[in-house]
Amino acid sequence: MANGSTVNFDSPQIGWRNLYLHIPFCAGKCGYCAFYSESCSSLTLRKEYLQKIAGFLERVHFTREVDTVYIGGGTPDLLTYPELEFLFSAIEKYVPQSSDCEISCELNPECLTASKLALLNERVTRLSLGVQSFDPLVRKKLMRRCRDEHLRNALKLLEKRQVKHFNIDLIYGVSDVEFAVFANDMQQAWDCGIDHLSCYALTAEENSRLGLAAPVADDASAADWWLRIGDFLSSRGLERYEISNYALPNCGCRHNLNVWCGETLLGVGASAAGFDGCDRYTFPASVDGFIAGEAPEIDRVTPQLRMLEIFAVNLRTTAGWQKSVWDKLYPATWDTLLDFCCRQSRINPQWWQIRSDKIALSEDGLLFWDDAAMEIIDWDGLL
């Protein structure tokens, strides 16, 4: 599995802490989606793909228990019950897990059944339902296939969930949609008993079906909505802990939190990305390519650039960086980064919250995270 031009997945030095499995099969492509997926798949193709994932996991050298497992897509619950059972059995057999391992699985309403939920109740700790909007007219704008009856049936089933954590995904910032419509979406999600909500701003993705013609609201409206969303959810106890994510206390997605702060990530599957502690990699966006064993593309950069990238990414969170946490990753670099951020704060003081032992972005800063991150990544200071 390992050579000079690819990731050494069986290296005992890596110590994989988080696992992501990409299930790239969908019943159809939603208009806003730019993730890799295949809308036509056969039982034979899915069997070969899942067997390849199982074989891959069997060969990985795990030197420690993983802390999180995340199954995303695509549409993981498009898999049949036997296919899901095979996947979870492979995870259980080949992946050592901590006693409190967070196991997440994404769901689409139209694919969920009672038997699949029963299996998920036994195997996962966190479910994430892709609703995007409870309003059928908004879903139509987004070219979302899910019909009202699919959504009602899925939510009825999920009343019987036994998993600890439940997230719903919503999309805001759709042109010609009033905030009251999205407020109703958030209220309906809250009424479903969620402890986590992801609210993503619609973006025009060139590789999506809607492409650059996506019905995106103007930037000023989206920013205003983002602030109002935070206020609305805070009044219900869901606090923003990352630009697009809100949760009750201690209910944030541990997988994402781990990855944002630079922990190792074993990504497996077509288009899956990972991080071995030094280099990032991405598998080709091809089911056939993954089955054939095509090697991932390596994103190999200098250690300083990788350090700055990790520092910038975790500033997406409201917690930002604590000196004690950063020192474990990059000892003796905090003071230099602190000095740089202090200089940046003199340019945009409204963006930063800085103490000697903490660096974070303010609410205004999170709105301009892209700009702040670019300043950090482009910095050519010597450390």
Disulfide bonds with the S-S distance in Angstrom:
none
